[in-house]
Amino acid sequence: MLVDAVTDLNAIALELESEVRQQELSYAEIRPTQALDPSTLGPYSTRTYCLHQIDLQPDLDTLFNNCHGDSTRSKVRRAQREGLIYEEGRSPLMINSFYGLLLLTRRRHLLPPQPKKWFQNLIDCFGEALKIRVAFKNKLPIAAILTLRYKGTLVYKYGCSDAQFHPLGGMHLLLWTSIQEAKRDGLCTFDLGRSEFKHLGLMTFKDHWHAKRTPITYIRLLTSVRSKGAFQPVDSDWRERAVKRVLPYLPDCILRSAGGLAYKHMG
């Protein structure tokens, strides 16, 4: 749910807190982009991330020139010189191209993949507000992103790629094409999503698009201060570390099954 007014957000938080107590839930999580005063709430746990957003008010030439020369502008030009083909949509071809690249990326990052059904459900729910965008080299998908549009914002939600083709700039082509579309359609913001502060490389990548950094704090409303639903210290779960050691060696069919199981229980 997306909420504009801070007063509405506070009211929703209080109602969620009541639901957590009444239904004896582990937690309810809210992800406000605006400041929320938790002093009126009961037990809660927080984790802070970095939100990256590009202001689309400048003209396209300025937006492009604001980007880092070697790391961004040159990659966009390289993609254009290489003749990469850009396609978008929600067809089975787009979904399959995206999901194949997602499996490669999640394996590379030592993470289980979301089930393909998750993305089909997103398409069913968001309709034309959602686009899968794929960069092809000689008909082979090499990079893909999923974007969502809401009011004056285009959100980069998921991204994936084949690492052997990174030098061709496929991801850069997709992002720049999305920014051009958002600007053409009169949108105000291109949202590059959140980053964990430990992921310095990802944060630098987004900085190179001249995105503004803003702290964003997620809040979990708990039944007690010792609730199992509280945020845990980063990399503190031994089970997660053990899974990461195994993931690189799993066949795709097992990896998909592991993702389907994990995402029934993971936040």
MOJO-V128739 format. One record per backbone hydrogen bond with DSSP energy under -1.0 kcal/mol. CO is the residue of the C=O (numbers start at 1). NH is the residue of the N-H. If there is no record, write none. Layout:
((CO;NH) (CO;NH))
//
This chain:
((5;9) (6;10) (7;11) (8;12) (9;13) (10;14) (11;15) (12;16) (13;17) (14;18) (15;19) (16;20) (17;21) (18;22) (19;23) (20;25) (28;221) (30;219) (38;41) (43;222) (45;220) (47;218) (49;216) (50;195) (51;214) (52;192) (53;212) (54;190) (59;63) (60;64) (61;65) (62;66) (64;67) (68;72) (68;73) (69;74) (72;76) (73;77) (74;78) (75;79) (76;80) (77;81) (78;82) (79;84) (85;136) (87;134) (89;132) (91;95) (92;96) (93;97) (94;98) (95;99) (96;100) (97;101) (98;102) (99;103) (100;104) (101;105) (102;106) (103;107) (104;108) (105;109) (106;111) (107;110) (115;118) (116;120) (117;121) (118;122) (119;123) (120;124) (121;125) (122;126) (123;127) (126;129) (127;130) (129;149) (131;147) (132;89) (133;145) (134;87) (135;142) (135;143) (136;85) (137;140) (140;137) (142;162) (143;135) (144;160) (145;133) (146;157) (146;158) (147;131) (148;155) (150;153) (152;188) (152;189) (153;150) (154;191) (155;148) (158;146) (160;144) (162;165) (163;166) (165;168) (166;169) (169;173) (170;174) (171;175) (172;176) (173;177) (174;178) (175;179) (176;180) (177;181) (178;182) (179;183) (180;184) (181;185) (182;187) (183;186) (188;56) (189;154) (190;54) (191;156) (193;52) (195;50) (196;199) (198;200) (199;203) (200;204) (201;205) (202;206) (203;207) (204;208) (206;209) (206;211) (207;210) (208;68) (212;53) (214;51) (216;49) (218;47) (219;30) (220;45) (221;28) (224;227) (227;230) (233;236) (237;241) (238;242) (239;243) (240;244) (241;245) (243;247) (246;249) (247;250) (251;255) (252;256) (253;257) (254;258) (255;259) (256;260) (257;261) (258;262) (259;263) (261;264) (262;265) (262;266))
//
